[in-house]
Amino acid sequence: MATVITFGTFDLFHIGHLRILERALEIGQRKFGPEARLVVGVSTDALNRHKKKRLPTVPEAERKAIVGSLRCVDAVFDEHSLEAKKEYCEKYGARLLVAGDDHAGKFDWCGIEAVYLPRTKDVSTTCRRRAVCRNALKVLVPTALTTANLACGVAVARGAASDRWLVVGLWCDALDGATARALDACTDFGARYDSAADVVAWALAPAALAWRSGSRFAPATFAAAGTFRLLRFTFGETLKGTRPVLGSRFFVGLCSPHATMLWLALRKETISALALAALEHVPLTFDLKSTPYFPFLPELLLTLLFFTQSRALLSLLAVGAAVAALATTPRLSLTNSSLLAATFLLLLVSVPR
């Protein structure tokens, strides 16, 4: 029985590996008849460390199991040395050696016929490994932004940084999700990590600021409202009887970062904290897809408000938001309408004189 032999690492096994093995057996069967068999030498981890200065991603036992499970492969053995190819050919009685054309002429010294086949275009273990690294980097960027948001919240909560660092956190919080979507790196873990970071940055940090400013009732209210909203966002799709919040097309309350920044712009008034905490949970029913959306416009306005504390701009935003909400929500119940009106009235009252 004629034997065809080939060698390789076969790390991150892909279609290029499969095709070269199938073609190797096909060439052997054309030359020596259908009884020809294919024997494959799989490079050991130690050999790869020696020739490539790094270990394969997949351990040698698993690589051998994968190659050995193929229908075109009759036997698999460990390749321990690049210089021992002639000995391997003699040991298994090989009459034909098959390799990729990137090794053309390198194995002619083995004493048997050598055939060099072209590689599958645009497919290689190196390309796969680079793609994995790129995907890891894509996930790392939004994760780093979320971590920066968390760090800003921790620093402000401990009193180690001024509340201006929450402006940095606001932009990190806005950019992490946008970056993840732009890089196609959205994951369930990332969404839940973002919510956990927001609990610290946009529920506990403002509560600590409210406590240090002298208020004793607003901190607990603000922290509870922010935490509850973020829990609704995280688990709204799994809790029975709760309308989904994640990915919802409906407005379901003012988000915690925006509520916190408005409260800071209103000079940390207790009455505004209560109003904004209520606004985080006002259940409106108007469809967001029917309204225009301008990316990062809320963050720009809130940053401007934080640094200028313009009474005119605050009043204009409060009245405009109230009118827009009431105009686009024709089916609000009397209770919700009253709550919404009272909330915006409290905001107008708390606008700095």
Secondary structure, DSSP 8 states (H G I E B T S, - for coil): --EEEEEE--TT--HHHHHHHHHHHHHHHHHH-TT-EEEEEEE-HHHHHHHHSS--SS-HHHHHHHHHTSTT--EEEEE--GGGHHHHHHHTTEEEEEEEGGGTTTTGGGSSEEEEE---TT--HHHHHHHHHHHHHHHHHHHHHHHHHHHHHHHHHHTSS-TTHHHHHHHHHHHHHHHHHHTT---HHHHHHHHHHHHIIIIIHHHHHHHHTT-SSHHHHHHHHHHHHHHHHHHTTTSTT----TT-SB--S--HHHHHHHHHHTTT-HHHHHHHHHHTT-----BGGGS---TTHHHHHHHHHHHH--HHHHHHHHHHHHHHHHHT-TT--HHHHHHHHHHHHHHHHTS--
